[in-house]
């Protein structure tokens, strides 16, 4: 059924091309099926190509918004939104973080595409691309060919996403021309970490999660194509031009933006931000530690240690997997593998009944304190995460002094 739809679409497109010379002869001829649209002498409105930018959504994979390409041919009632899409259901959660979630270029009739965003109260804005007729024809062909390939893309937050796929398709559609970004918007000159925080500024927990996994990519300054979001691609294109081999320039976008759907629901950040939540955790652990030393409530302290360090180990293993295996955000070192080092629990299991356990606690405490002092060194290190580091340091220091006291008593 899917193949039949695309075959019909291709036939319709061929028909468009055959009918184009006839339509262009009459300046005031109306497009069939649309009594309000007139074919211009240069046929520039016979087919239109536009960028569609959707505002951010609630799910973690939608916090940056979404980007698609809209292709329209009113003469033959063709109107589709093309975008790279993944399966967002619960079954794909682990594949998503494993970097193995398959993505495919899909086309959706515009009314169906907009209805999904309308239901969620998200805005959709259209920016028309200033392509030539033949470039629009080529773009449509490239998009259809991408659909025919099926789910062959492995979704990657940095290299294979809706924004990058849109940029690739537009640049490949150019005929004897190049895309010139011109003067870059200031925010695209920021390092990756600062820009990632800007992209997720309205979702503190989404920002926290992405910064947790992004690793040393935060400290770099990647190519512009890898730094774009649905928001910043518009800012880039508003100042960009298409440059022909002869040096002729024309703006990438034409006309004024058209809001297809208004923003009806803008989520407010939760009052319980990561900074506040982990401040509460640190204070709670400090109180438990004081009670342990002043009142002798050792059982409560032991339970706290088990919860903290089992969580630390599980997060550390997951960080190691996403940093070196999955490739969801690329493969690279992650600074948070220091406080969340999975080897810490191995050392504890080996030396927990040995006199050297106090040395293990001391070394880990010193490491955590140094890590806290190095916060200004990396863009990845920030207050919410370092509050967790401080929480670990409180308990390792407490256990060091407890083991030293026990050694003295023995």
C-alpha positions as CSV (number, residue, x, y, z in Angstrom):
1,X,0.0,0.0,0.0
2,X,2.9,2.3,0.9
3,X,4.7,1.6,-2.4
4,X,1.5,2.2,-4.4
5,X,1.1,5.6,-2.8
6,X,4.7,6.6,-3.7
7,X,4.3,5.3,-7.3
8,X,1.2,7.5,-7.7
9,X,3.0,10.4,-6.2
10,X,5.9,10.0,-8.6
11,X,3.5,9.8,-11.6
12,X,1.8,12.9,-10.3
13,X,5.1,14.7,-10.1
14,X,6.0,13.7,-13.7
15,X,2.6,15.0,-14.7
16,X,3.5,18.3,-12.9
17,X,6.7,18.6,-15.0
18,X,4.9,17.9,-18.3
19,X,2.1,20.4,-17.6
20,X,4.5,23.1,-16.4
21,X,5.2,24.7,-19.8
22,X,1.5,25.0,-20.5
23,X,0.8,26.5,-17.1
24,X,3.5,29.1,-17.5
25,X,2.1,30.6,-20.7
26,X,-0.7,32.3,-19.0
27,X,0.3,34.8,-16.3
28,X,-3.2,35.0,-14.8
29,X,-4.1,31.3,-15.1
30,X,-5.3,29.8,-11.8
31,X,-4.0,26.6,-10.4
32,X,-6.5,23.7,-10.9
33,X,-8.3,23.0,-7.8
34,X,-7.4,26.3,-6.1
35,X,-9.3,29.3,-7.2
36,X,-7.2,31.7,-5.0
37,X,-3.7,30.8,-6.3
38,X,-2.4,32.2,-9.6
39,X,0.5,30.7,-11.5
40,X,3.2,33.3,-11.8
41,X,5.0,33.7,-15.2
42,X,8.2,32.1,-13.8
43,X,6.2,29.2,-12.3
44,X,7.9,29.9,-8.9
45,X,4.6,29.1,-7.1
46,X,3.7,26.0,-9.1
47,X,5.7,24.0,-6.5
48,X,6.8,25.4,-3.2
49,X,9.3,24.0,-0.7
50,X,9.3,25.2,2.9
51,X,10.8,24.4,6.3
52,X,8.3,23.6,9.1
53,X,9.5,24.3,12.6
54,X,7.5,22.9,15.5
55,X,7.9,24.2,19.1
56,X,9.3,22.0,21.8
57,X,7.2,19.2,23.3
58,X,7.0,17.4,26.6
59,X,8.8,14.1,25.8
60,X,12.6,14.0,26.3
61,X,13.2,13.5,22.6
62,X,11.0,16.6,21.8
63,X,12.6,19.2,24.1
64,X,14.4,20.9,21.1
65,X,11.3,21.0,18.8
66,X,11.1,19.4,15.4
67,X,12.0,20.2,11.8
68,X,10.5,19.0,8.6
69,X,10.3,20.0,4.9
70,X,7.0,20.7,3.3
71,X,6.5,20.1,-0.4
72,X,3.3,21.5,-2.1
73,X,1.9,21.2,-5.6
74,X,-1.6,22.6,-5.4
75,X,-2.2,21.8,-9.1
76,X,-2.3,18.1,-8.2
77,X,-3.4,18.4,-4.6
78,X,0.0,17.2,-3.3
79,X,0.9,18.6,0.1
80,X,3.3,16.6,2.3
81,X,5.6,17.1,5.3
82,X,8.8,15.1,5.1
83,X,10.9,14.5,8.2
84,X,13.3,12.0,9.8
85,X,11.3,10.1,12.5
86,X,11.9,7.5,15.1
87,X,9.5,5.3,16.9
88,X,8.8,7.2,20.2
89,X,6.9,4.4,22.0
90,X,8.0,2.8,25.3
91,X,9.4,-0.3,23.5
92,X,12.0,1.9,21.8
93,X,13.2,3.6,25.0
94,X,16.3,1.3,25.5
95,X,17.1,1.3,21.8
96,X,17.0,5.1,21.9
97,X,19.7,5.2,24.6
98,X,21.6,2.4,23.0
99,X,22.0,4.5,19.9
100,X,20.3,1.7,17.9
101,X,16.9,3.3,17.4
102,X,16.1,3.1,13.7
103,X,15.0,6.2,11.9
104,X,13.3,6.7,8.5
105,X,12.3,9.5,6.3
106,X,8.6,9.7,6.4
107,X,6.0,11.7,4.5
108,X,2.7,12.7,6.1
109,X,-0.1,14.6,4.5
110,X,0.0,18.1,5.9
111,X,-3.4,18.0,7.6
112,X,-2.4,14.8,9.5
113,X,1.0,16.3,10.3
114,X,-0.5,19.4,11.7
115,X,-3.2,17.6,13.6
116,X,-0.6,15.9,15.9
117,X,0.9,19.2,16.9
118,X,-2.5,20.9,17.2
119,X,-3.6,18.2,19.7
120,X,-0.5,18.9,21.8
121,X,-1.0,22.7,21.6
122,X,2.4,23.1,19.9
123,X,3.1,25.8,17.3
124,X,4.2,25.2,13.7
125,X,5.7,27.9,11.6
126,X,6.5,27.7,7.9
127,X,9.5,29.3,6.2
128,X,9.5,29.2,2.4
129,X,12.8,28.1,0.7
130,X,14.0,30.3,-2.2
131,X,14.9,27.4,-4.5
132,X,14.6,27.4,-8.2
133,X,11.9,25.2,-9.8
134,X,14.4,22.5,-10.9
135,X,15.9,22.5,-7.4
136,X,12.5,22.0,-5.9
137,X,11.9,19.2,-8.3
138,X,15.2,17.6,-7.3
139,X,14.5,18.1,-3.6
140,X,11.2,16.3,-4.0
141,X,12.9,13.5,-5.8
142,X,15.6,13.2,-3.1
143,X,13.0,13.1,-0.3
144,X,11.0,10.3,-2.1
145,X,14.2,8.3,-2.6
146,X,15.0,8.7,1.1
147,X,11.6,7.3,1.9
148,X,12.1,4.3,-0.4
149,X,15.2,3.4,1.6
150,X,13.1,2.8,4.7
151,X,14.4,2.8,8.3
152,X,18.1,2.5,7.4
153,X,19.3,5.4,9.6
154,X,20.6,4.9,13.1
155,X,19.2,7.9,15.0
156,X,22.0,10.0,16.6
157,X,21.3,13.2,18.5
158,X,24.4,14.9,17.0
159,X,24.7,13.5,13.5
160,X,21.5,11.9,12.3
161,X,18.4,14.0,13.4
162,X,15.6,15.9,11.8
163,X,17.5,19.1,11.5
164,X,20.6,17.6,9.9
165,X,18.6,15.5,7.5
166,X,16.7,18.6,6.4
167,X,19.9,20.5,5.8
168,X,21.5,17.6,3.9
169,X,18.4,17.3,1.6
170,X,18.3,21.0,0.9
171,X,22.1,21.2,0.1
172,X,22.0,18.1,-2.1
173,X,19.1,19.6,-4.1
174,X,21.1,22.7,-5.2
175,X,22.1,22.8,-8.8
176,X,25.4,24.6,-9.6
177,X,25.0,26.5,-6.3
178,X,26.3,26.4,-2.8
179,X,24.9,27.2,0.6
180,X,26.7,30.2,2.3
181,X,25.9,30.7,5.9
182,X,27.3,34.2,5.9
183,X,27.6,36.0,9.3
184,X,26.7,33.4,11.9
185,X,24.3,34.1,14.7
186,X,26.3,34.8,17.9
187,X,24.9,31.7,19.8
188,X,26.2,29.4,17.1
189,X,29.7,30.6,18.1
190,X,29.3,29.3,21.6
191,X,30.8,26.1,22.8
192,X,28.7,23.0,22.6
193,X,27.8,22.9,26.3
194,X,26.6,26.4,26.5
195,X,24.6,26.0,23.3
196,X,23.0,22.7,24.5
197,X,21.9,24.4,27.7
198,X,20.4,27.2,25.6
199,X,18.5,24.8,23.4
200,X,17.0,23.1,26.5
201,X,16.6,26.2,28.6
202,X,12.9,25.7,29.2
203,X,13.2,22.2,30.4
204,X,15.6,22.0,33.4
205,X,15.3,18.2,33.8
206,X,15.8,17.7,30.0
207,X,18.9,19.9,30.2
208,X,20.2,17.9,33.2
209,X,19.8,14.6,31.3
210,X,21.4,15.7,28.1
211,X,24.3,17.3,30.0
212,X,24.8,14.1,32.0
213,X,25.3,12.1,28.8
214,X,26.9,14.6,26.5
215,X,30.5,14.2,27.9
216,X,33.5,16.1,26.5
217,X,31.5,17.0,23.5
218,X,30.4,19.9,25.8
219,X,33.9,21.4,25.7
220,X,34.2,21.4,21.9
221,X,33.0,23.6,19.1
222,X,31.6,21.4,16.4
223,X,30.8,22.2,12.8
224,X,27.7,24.4,12.4
225,X,25.7,21.5,10.9
226,X,26.1,19.5,14.1
227,X,25.1,22.4,16.4
228,X,21.8,23.3,14.8
229,X,18.4,22.8,16.5
230,X,15.0,23.5,15.0
231,X,15.2,27.0,16.6
232,X,18.7,27.9,15.4
233,X,18.4,26.5,11.9
234,X,15.9,29.3,11.2
235,X,18.3,32.0,12.6
236,X,21.0,30.6,10.4
237,X,18.9,30.5,7.2
238,X,17.6,34.0,7.7
239,X,21.1,35.4,7.1
240,X,22.3,32.8,4.6
241,X,22.3,32.9,0.8
242,X,22.5,30.5,-2.1
243,X,25.5,31.3,-4.2
244,X,25.7,30.3,-7.9
245,X,28.9,29.3,-9.6
246,X,28.9,32.7,-11.3
247,X,28.8,34.5,-7.9
248,X,25.1,35.5,-8.0
249,X,23.5,35.4,-4.5
250,X,19.9,35.2,-3.4
251,X,18.5,34.7,0.1
252,X,17.8,31.2,1.3
253,X,14.3,32.1,2.6
254,X,11.7,34.2,0.8
255,X,8.7,36.0,2.0
256,X,7.5,36.3,5.6
257,X,7.1,33.3,8.0
258,X,3.6,31.9,8.1
259,X,2.3,30.5,11.4
260,X,0.3,27.4,10.6
261,X,-0.5,26.6,14.2
262,X,-0.4,29.0,17.3
263,X,1.3,28.0,20.5
264,X,-1.5,27.1,22.8
265,X,0.3,25.2,25.5
266,X,3.8,26.2,26.8
267,X,5.0,24.0,29.6
268,X,6.3,25.8,32.6
269,X,9.5,24.4,34.2
270,X,8.8,22.3,37.3
271,X,9.3,24.1,40.6
272,X,11.5,21.1,41.6
273,X,14.5,21.8,39.5
274,X,17.6,19.6,39.5
275,X,19.5,22.2,41.5
276,X,16.8,22.3,44.2
277,X,16.2,18.5,44.2
278,X,19.9,17.7,44.7
279,X,20.3,20.5,47.2
280,X,17.6,18.7,49.3
281,X,19.5,15.5,48.8
282,X,22.8,17.0,50.0
283,X,21.1,18.6,53.1
284,X,19.3,15.3,53.9
285,X,22.6,13.3,53.7
286,X,24.3,15.9,55.9
287,X,21.6,15.6,58.5
288,X,21.8,11.8,58.4
289,X,25.6,11.9,58.8
290,X,25.3,14.3,61.8
291,X,22.7,12.0,63.4
292,X,25.0,9.1,62.8
293,X,27.9,10.7,64.6
294,X,25.9,12.5,67.4
295,X,23.2,9.9,68.1
296,X,24.7,6.7,66.9
297,X,22.0,6.0,64.3
298,X,24.3,3.8,62.2
299,X,21.6,1.7,60.6
300,X,20.0,4.8,58.9
301,X,23.5,5.8,57.6
302,X,24.2,2.3,56.3
303,X,20.8,2.3,54.4
304,X,21.7,5.7,53.0
305,X,25.1,4.4,51.8
306,X,23.5,1.3,50.1
307,X,20.9,3.5,48.2
308,X,23.5,6.1,47.2
309,X,26.3,3.8,46.0
310,X,24.1,1.2,44.3
311,X,22.5,4.1,42.4
312,X,26.0,5.5,41.7
313,X,27.1,2.1,40.3
314,X,24.0,1.7,38.1
315,X,24.3,5.2,36.7
316,X,28.1,4.7,36.2
317,X,27.5,1.6,34.2
318,X,24.9,3.3,32.0
319,X,27.2,6.3,31.5
320,X,30.0,4.0,30.4
321,X,27.7,2.3,28.0
322,X,26.3,5.4,26.4
323,X,29.8,7.0,26.3
324,X,31.8,4.2,24.7
325,X,29.3,1.8,23.1
326,X,25.9,3.2,22.1
327,X,26.9,6.3,20.2
328,X,23.6,8.1,20.9
329,X,25.6,11.3,21.6
330,X,28.8,10.1,20.0
331,X,31.6,8.1,21.6
332,X,33.8,10.1,23.9
333,X,35.0,10.5,27.5
334,X,32.4,11.6,30.1
335,X,33.7,13.6,33.1
336,X,30.9,12.2,35.3
337,X,32.4,8.8,35.0
338,X,34.7,10.0,37.8
339,X,32.1,10.5,40.6
340,X,30.0,7.7,39.1
341,X,32.9,5.3,38.6
342,X,31.6,1.8,38.4
343,X,34.9,0.4,39.8
344,X,34.3,2.1,43.2
345,X,31.9,-0.7,44.3
346,X,34.4,-3.3,43.1
347,X,37.1,-1.8,45.4
348,X,34.6,-1.7,48.2
349,X,33.7,-5.4,47.8
350,X,37.3,-6.4,47.7
351,X,38.5,-4.4,50.7
352,X,35.4,-4.0,52.8
353,X,36.7,-6.4,55.5
354,X,40.3,-5.4,55.1
355,X,42.2,-2.7,56.9
356,X,42.9,-1.0,53.6
357,X,39.2,0.0,53.3
358,X,40.0,3.3,55.1
359,X,42.5,4.1,52.4
360,X,39.9,3.3,49.7
361,X,37.5,5.8,51.3
362,X,40.2,8.4,51.7
363,X,41.3,8.1,48.0
364,X,37.8,8.4,46.7
365,X,37.0,11.3,49.0
366,X,40.1,13.2,47.8
367,X,39.2,12.4,44.2
368,X,35.7,13.8,44.7
369,X,37.0,17.0,46.3
370,X,39.4,17.5,43.5
371,X,36.6,16.9,41.0
372,X,34.5,19.6,42.7
373,X,37.4,22.1,42.5
374,X,37.7,21.4,38.7
375,X,34.2,22.6,38.0
376,X,35.3,25.7,36.0
377,X,37.6,23.5,33.8
378,X,34.9,21.8,31.8
379,X,31.6,23.1,30.3
380,X,30.0,19.8,31.2
381,X,30.5,20.3,35.0
382,X,27.7,22.3,36.6
383,X,26.0,22.9,40.0
384,X,23.2,20.3,39.9
385,X,25.7,17.5,39.1
386,X,28.3,18.7,41.5
387,X,25.7,18.7,44.3
388,X,25.5,14.9,43.7
389,X,29.3,14.7,43.8
390,X,29.3,16.6,47.1
391,X,26.8,14.2,48.5
392,X,29.0,11.2,47.7
393,X,32.0,13.0,49.2
394,X,30.1,13.5,52.5
395,X,29.4,9.8,52.9
396,X,32.9,8.6,51.8
397,X,34.5,11.1,54.2
398,X,32.2,9.9,57.0
399,X,33.1,6.2,56.2
400,X,36.8,7.1,56.2
401,X,36.6,8.6,59.7
402,X,34.4,5.7,60.9
403,X,36.9,3.1,59.6
404,X,39.8,5.0,61.2
405,X,38.1,5.1,64.5
406,X,37.3,1.4,64.3
407,X,41.0,0.7,63.5
408,X,42.1,2.7,66.6
409,X,39.6,0.9,68.8
410,X,40.8,-2.4,67.6
